[in-house]
């Protein structure tokens, strides 16, 4: 409790809030007394670590208190009325939101779809409810080994297909990666064993190599008057590595970012100065410079990436960012959290706790509106997994707007993402100023321009290559309308 209190005092504003945290700790400890998890450990440890993680993400006091109480209504005699009496309406709103959210389970398409719709509603009303669920899921995954194998795989699949992509979409790359890595050995045990056998030593060798070049890099940066806050490295997570290896015929040597050098500096100007110094030291690989500062990913990620022929002519990736960018990359939405001092007794769904730069997560409200297009459970589930929770690419309009699409999307998918009319009237496309076919697979960073003709209508062949559920739905609707028109003539 002392460790938790010390951490809480760093984000708390008043003695009253500290008192409420202590109260939540005691009530949760007493309410869950005698309850044990499958591992045999006291159930209270789970709610404790959930609250602790929310605190590490620097969320506001009501959210941390709700973290202590998130299972209390469902699993004990303590009621929502008790929560309101002891902690007020805001904590009630959060606890009730988590309780209503329930557990997403792969037990029937209809039930799963309904729970995902609840998740979307919670996202659009108050992101803090979902943050509690993510903290809850992280601890559950860390203790998954205590469950039977069938349940382990089911929960791991939920985590990989829903929770990890959701964390990534919220900019919480560190959490997304950890959830994916925790799920990986349960979903792909043979592949995990292969990586352990064939890659572990290469990780260690790459880390030694990067340590060897660190003094040379540090000296060059100092000679150029650049104040560096930190130079370390980032090892590629195994789940992510496995996906990449499948594209490179399982050749680890082709994965240049197996372990990447990461440089943290004070300012954006310093980021570009560091990039220049690195390119003076070592020649860059063509096409391997990525400027996510000028063009951030839709989830808010910012950094400069470059791959160079380093010492011994070895391709090596460098990531350059400011401390603020690093915080955003690690903690995503939590890095933008602002605890609003004004409190009222209503409208918590209107975010009394505000998120800075909320526009970065405009996709949340888009997701809420989008899911209404798919009343059927099976269609909704498949569409959700493809359109929102799969690998993403980030392409650009001629005006510089970033459009977020599933990997392997085509110009037609892009057109429908812009507007349904643009999609319906799409007659051609330019990618990076070159005419391409409409089934062309787009890549991150492509600049896409759609050519339209008012007389143009979707072709039946489009169904065979469009990727997004939205495009498929619009194309089918247009084809049906065309067929009805023919039949009336």
TANOR-V970807 format. One record per run of one state. SS is the DSSP state (hx for helix, st for strand, lp for the rest). FROM is the first residue (numbers start at 0). LEN is the number of residues. If there is no record, write none. Layout:
ss:from:len
SS:FROM:LEN
SS:FROM:LEN
This chain:
ss:from:len
lp:0:1
hx:1:10
lp:11:3
hx:14:17
lp:31:4
st:35:1
lp:36:5
st:41:1
lp:42:1
hx:43:13
lp:56:4
hx:60:9
lp:69:2
hx:71:4
lp:75:4
hx:79:8
lp:87:1
hx:88:13
lp:101:7
hx:108:17
lp:125:1
hx:126:16
lp:142:1
hx:143:3
lp:146:2
hx:148:21
lp:169:3
hx:172:15
lp:187:1
hx:188:10
lp:198:1
hx:199:24
lp:223:4
st:227:8
lp:235:2
hx:237:10
lp:247:4
hx:251:3
lp:254:4
st:258:7
lp:265:2
hx:267:14
lp:281:2
st:283:1
lp:284:5
st:289:2
lp:291:12
st:303:6
lp:309:1
hx:310:3
lp:313:1
st:314:8
hx:322:14
st:336:2
lp:338:9
hx:347:3
lp:350:3
st:353:2
lp:355:2
hx:357:4
lp:361:1
hx:362:11
lp:373:3
hx:376:11
lp:387:4
st:391:6
lp:397:4
st:401:5
lp:406:4
hx:410:8
lp:418:1
hx:419:5
lp:424:1
st:425:6
lp:431:2
st:433:3
lp:436:10
st:446:6
lp:452:7
hx:459:5
lp:464:4
hx:468:20
lp:488:1
